[in-house]
């Protein structure tokens, strides 16, 4: 029975005696066909998709696990970098300069696989912090070379320590063989996507040597 509100704001159920309403509810339950649900049951979400459910679409895929691990790793590194007055992403510039010494803006952008304006903006911010310095190329003012200052070199060492600490947290409970295996599998997966997307130059310098070292450690004889 519909419970349309009256003009005074009272519903039909409020106008019936309490006992009558209970009697009607019991009667409704008796005449409801087996297997049918009432309106409240129909509206209630199933346990499979209820709020707070642990079910996440794609959660059993390798890609989902990889993205989650990468996101959490990035967040952890970002928290540590904040203590160095750095944002996530800026440490890559510092590390690239620490490894190369001096780089042109074009070389830096190519190394980081970003557009030159993006690299230039990051360098400007790091220069304002006193971590890097820029100098025009002798004889050609259009070419700008960038290098770390003493403060920047100190930051590079601190960044390396952060990387080692977070790496230890990430791989806690992994033995040496598991760590090598995981690294090898991740690089193989990355190469697959690089080949499909045409991302040339994906492999980093020394990648082949790392493969050989891991093969030796795993007791695998490299195929000639």
C-alpha positions, 0 to 999 in steps of 0.5 A: 500500500502506498504511503502518500503524505497528507496535506498536514505532513502525516503519512498513511502509515502514521494514521493507522494503529500500530498493531494494524501496520504490523499485521499488514507487514506480516501479511505482506511477507506471507503473500510475497512469492518465493525468491522475490525481494522487497524495495529495500532489498532491491535498492541495497547494493550487492556485497560484491560491489558494496562501498568498502568492497576490496574488489577493484577492476583489473586488480589481478593484472600485472599492470595494476600491481606494477602501477600501484607499486610505482605510485607508492614508490614515487610517493615514498621518494617524494616524501624523502625529497621534500626534506631536501627542498626538491620535488619528485622529478627534479632529482632525476635532473640532479642525478643526470648532471651528477653522472655527466658533469656538464650537459647542454639543455638539449642533451638533458632533455633527451636524457630525461625524455622530456621536451626542452621547455620542460627541462628548461623550466626545471633547471630554472627552478633548481638554479633559483635554489642554488643547485645548478648553474648555467653558462653560455657556450663560448663562441655560441651564446645560443648553447647553454650548458648546465652543471651542478654547484657544490650545493647541488653535488651535495644534494646528488649524494643525498638523493643517492642515499634516499634511493638506496633507503627506499629500495631497501624498503621496497624489496624488504624480504626479497633475497638476492636472487628474487631481486635480480629476477624482478629487475630482469622481468621489469626490464623485459616488460619495459622492452616489450612496450618500447618495441611496440610503441617505437620508443627508441633508445629505451635501454640504458647504457650498460643494460647488456652488462647487467643482463650478463651479470644477472645471468652469471649470478643465476647460474645461467650460461648466456647464449652466444 
